[in-house]
């Protein structure tokens, strides 16, 4: 079987690096989990390539996605970011980082870590799918719907089932690399 990178990551260098080093790789780092939750939310209605290309600007604007610092951001700081940072200028998405930080900290307090909370949905184990073609890959599933519902109840925003499915792929809870991709868990 000839191994070839997933089709969505074939034409752009930033997407290739992300695909090869992060996507589908299990991650439990709290800052990374918070970063990806907000970047996936920022992507809503846009392309992942656009968000990846603005990732450094997002990290600069939002204190490297430190949830403690983001939770303390003032309305003035958020407005300054909207006016000056090279990020998506959507006011609700920018404010959503602070709102999500506050909810994230509450989850950490309740569960000990956000990683324990989110990975608890799969007993700490990644779901490894075996798609032979990208068209088989869903945009959401029962798990993403369940997590989305709970996150919304906890005060998170921009966490619909499709965003959460992408998030689960991003943090490696779901490995959706096609089986012919060298980065599929079973090919590494």
N, C-alpha and C positions, 0 to 999 in steps of 0.2 A: 504494500500500500504506500503510495507516494504521499508524503506529508506536505501540506500547504496551509499557510496562515488563513484564519477566518476571513471571508470575503470582505467584510465591512472595514477591515484594517489593512487594506492593500494599497491604497493610493495616497495616504497622507502620513508623513513621518511622525508627527505627534501621536496620531492614532496607533501607528505601529508600535511605538515605544510603550504607550499605555497598554495596548493589547498584550504585548510580549512580557511586560514586567508587573502589571497590576491586575488586569481584568481576569477574574476567575481565580485569583490567588487568595487563599484564606488570610484575612487580616483582622486582628483584634486590637489594634492600636486605637486608643480613644480619640486622639486628634484626627487620625485618618478617617475613622468612622463618622465623626462629625463633619469633616471636610466633604466627604463623598455624599453624605446626606444632603448637604446644602448645594453642592455642585449639581447633583442630579435634579434637585428642585429648580435650580437656576436654568437648567436645560429645558424645562417644560415648554413645549411649543417651538423649540429651537433645535439646533443640531448639536450633537456632542462635540463635533470638531470645533465649533465656535467656542464652547465652554472650555475645552482643553487649551485652546489658544489664548484664553483669558485667565487661565488657572493661576499663573503667577500674580496677576493683578488682584485676583480674588484673595489670594493668600496675604498679599501686602495689605489690602484694605481691611481684612478681618483677622488681624493679629495671628496669622498662620493657623487660623481656625482653632484657636484656643477657646473652648466653650466658656471658661470663667471670664475671660476678657470680653468676649462677644456678648455675654449676658449683661454686662455693665455698660454697654455702649449707649450713648445718649441719642436723642432725636437729632441733635445738631451734628453729631458725628456721622450718623447714618445719612443725613442730608448732604453733608460734605462729600461723603463717598459717592453718593448718587451724582453729584455735580462734577467731581474731579477724577474718580477712578475709571480705569479702562475696563469696566465690567458692564454687564447688561444693566440698563438704567431703570429697570422696573422697580418702582418704589415698594410694592408689596413683597417682592422677592428679597430686596435689600433688608427691609424690616423683618422679614421672615427669618433671617439669620439670627437676630437677637431673640426673637420669639422661640425659635428652635433651640437656641443655647439654653434658655431658661428651662424649657421642657427636658432637654438633654441632662441638665444638672439634676433635675428632680428624679429622672430615671436612674442616674448614677447613685444618688442617695438611697433610693429604694432597693436597687439590685446589687449595689457594690460597684458596678461598672456598667456602662452601656453595652460593652461586649457581652457580659453575662446575660443581659436582657435579650439582645438581638439573637445571639447564638443559641440561647435557650430554646428558641423555636425549632431548632434542628438537633437538639441534644449535643451541640458543639461540633457537629460533623457537617461537612459540605455535601450538598446534593450534586451528584455528578451525572449529568445527562449525557445521552449518547446520540445526538443528532447527526445524521449523515448529510444534512443540507440545512442551511440557515433558514429556509422557509418553514421548517418544522418548529422552530423556536417560538414559544408564545411571547406575548408582550406583558402578560400577567398570568397569575395562577391563584389557586386557593390560598397558598401561603402568603403571597404578596397582598391579597385582599384582606386576610386576617391581620397581618402586621399593620397594614395601612389603617384599618379600622381602629386598632388599638393606639397607634401613634396619634391619630386625630383626636381620640378621646383624651389623650395625655397632653394635648395642646400644641402639637406639631402642625406645621402647615407645609403645603407643596409636597405632600406625601401620599398621593393617590396610588392605587394598585399598580399602574404602569410605571410610575416613578420608582416605587418600592421594588418592583421586579428588577429594574435596571440597577438599583442600589444593591440588591442581593447579589447580582452578577459582579458589580464593582468591588464588593468587599469579599468575594470568594465564597459566599454561602451557597451560591449556585455556580457550577462550572458549565457554561453553555458553549464552550469551544466545540466546534464540530469534531467528530472523531478523527478526521484526517488532519487536524491541526497539530503541529508539534507542541503546542502549549496546552493541549487537553491534558488533564491530570494523569491519565493513563499513558501518555506519550512522553512525559517529562523524565 
